[in-house]
Amino acid sequence: MKISLGKALTVAVAATLLLAIPALAGDQDFTLHNNTSKTLKSLYVSPHSSDDWGDDVLGDDEVEPGKSVHITFPRSEDKCHWDVKGDFEGGGSAEVDDVDFCSVSEVNFHD
């Protein structure tokens, strides 16, 4: 079976584009690590300059103790400084203020 040069080139370009897709993620994307003994039920990420937490970015999901979740920002987002708040099953919350997600890619919640 012979493959034409044009088809081979098309396949190579498509493969390159698929590999480049992760590079399109926003600079503010981060991984949250739940290093607590409680299940994280909701997570809020708000610009540091805002007084409003906005919507729960986990939706119906939750993060079990010892697990992590990757948070992806919209590609058009350009703010760097954010506040992160998590609410836990059974009560209690954790908050990390003024995180520079243009230079930090992980946040940890601890007991």
RODO-2510 file (C-alpha; in nm, 4 decimals, decimal comma):
residues 111
     n   res          X          Y          Z
     1     m     0,0000     0,0000     0,0000
     2     k     0,1438     0,3320    -0,1094
     3     i     0,0683     0,6627     0,0577
     4     s     0,1094     0,9752    -0,1501
     5     l     0,3379     1,2508    -0,0316
     6     g     0,0355     1,4824    -0,0020
     7     k    -0,1488     1,2412     0,2292
     8     a     0,1640     1,1812     0,4369
     9     l     0,2119     1,5564     0,4735
    10     t    -0,1532     1,6022     0,5731
    11     v    -0,1213     1,3317     0,8399
    12     a     0,2019     1,4867     0,9701
    13     v     0,0443     1,8343     0,9951
    14     a    -0,2661     1,6952     1,1686
    15     a    -0,0511     1,5066     1,4203
    16     t     0,1528     1,8189     1,4907
    17     l    -0,1624     2,0226     1,5514
    18     l    -0,3026     1,7601     1,7891
    19     l     0,0189     1,7637     1,9885
    20     a     0,0122     2,1450     2,0036
    21     i    -0,3412     2,1688     2,1472
    22     p    -0,2269     2,1447     2,5133
    23     a    -0,0014     2,4455     2,4507
    24     l    -0,3140     2,6524     2,3820
    25     a    -0,4240     2,6300     2,7461
    26     g    -0,4352     2,9617     2,9330
    27     d    -0,1321     3,0655     3,1362
    28     q    -0,3556     3,0749     3,4451
    29     d    -0,4499     2,7039     3,4397
    30     f    -0,3596     2,5272     3,7646
    31     t    -0,3868     2,2037     3,9584
    32     l    -0,5549     2,2053     4,2984
    33     h    -0,4397     1,9376     4,5437
    34     n    -0,6828     1,8421     4,8212
    35     n    -0,4349     1,7446     5,0929
    36     t    -0,7040     1,7464     5,3599
    37     s    -0,9033     1,4720     5,5302
    38     k    -1,2335     1,6038     5,3866
    39     t    -1,4012     1,5872     5,0470
    40     l    -1,3963     1,9169     4,8578
    41     k    -1,7550     1,9875     4,7492
    42     s    -1,7181     2,3252     4,5786
    43     l    -1,4391     2,5421     4,4449
    44     y    -1,4452     2,9117     4,3614
    45     v    -1,1816     3,1071     4,1712
    46     s    -1,2189     3,4827     4,1634
    47     p    -1,0005     3,7681     4,0398
    48     h    -0,8128     3,9105     4,3387
    49     s    -0,9697     4,2515     4,2797
    50     s    -1,3267     4,1118     4,2968
    51     d    -1,5600     4,0864     4,5958
    52     d    -1,7692     3,8155     4,4250
    53     w    -1,6725     3,4468     4,4239
    54     g    -1,8880     3,3666     4,1222
    55     d    -1,9936     3,0119     4,0323
    56     d    -1,8652     2,6820     4,1685
    57     v    -1,6103     2,5651     3,9090
    58     l    -1,6473     2,2003     4,0173
    59     g    -2,0157     2,1866     3,9303
    60     d    -2,1411     1,8407     4,0292
    61     d    -1,7872     1,7060     4,0753
    62     e    -1,6014     1,6741     4,4035
    63     v    -1,2403     1,6145     4,5023
    64     e    -1,1742     1,3337     4,7492
    65     p    -0,9027     1,3653     5,0164
    66     g    -0,5574     1,3187     4,8647
    67     k    -0,6819     1,3772     4,5081
    68     s    -0,6239     1,6625     4,2650
    69     v    -0,8208     1,8485     3,9998
    70     h    -0,6974     2,0508     3,7034
    71     i    -0,8659     2,3895     3,6601
    72     t    -0,8641     2,5399     3,3115
    73     f    -0,9194     2,9093     3,2439
    74     p    -1,0788     3,0416     2,9261
    75     r    -0,8183     3,1168     2,6606
    76     s    -0,9148     3,4875     2,6582
    77     e    -0,8483     3,5373     3,0322
    78     d    -0,5544     3,7713     3,0968
    79     k    -0,5619     3,8378     3,4726
    80     c    -0,2815     3,6819     3,6773
    81     h    -0,3836     3,7373     4,0420
    82     w    -0,6669     3,5214     4,1768
    83     d    -0,8217     3,4084     4,5044
    84     v    -0,9191     3,0427     4,5508
    85     k    -1,1780     2,9156     4,7990
    86     g    -1,2948     2,5615     4,8646
    87     d    -1,5894     2,4385     5,0725
    88     f    -1,5728     2,0941     5,2297
    89     e    -1,8253     1,8235     5,3058
    90     g    -1,9485     1,8571     5,6621
    91     g    -1,8544     2,2243     5,6800
    92     g    -1,5373     2,4249     5,6783
    93     s    -1,3517     2,5943     5,3988
    94     a    -1,0014     2,6796     5,2826
    95     e    -0,8902     2,9950     5,1087
    96     v    -0,5727     3,1055     4,9341
    97     d    -0,5557     3,4727     4,8386
    98     d    -0,3645     3,6587     4,5688
    99     v    -0,2169     3,3646     4,3800
   100     d    -0,0236     3,4671     4,0681
   101     f    -0,1383     3,2006     3,8231
   102     c     0,0872     3,3446     3,5540
   103     s     0,3819     3,2072     3,7529
   104     v     0,2260     2,9428     3,9850
   105     s     0,0564     2,6295     3,8533
   106     e    -0,0402     2,4469     4,1754
   107     v    -0,2464     2,5242     4,4845
   108     n    -0,2607     2,3037     4,7935
   109     f    -0,5354     2,2833     5,0528
   110     h    -0,4179     2,1388     5,3873
   111     d    -0,5950     2,0502     5,7137
***
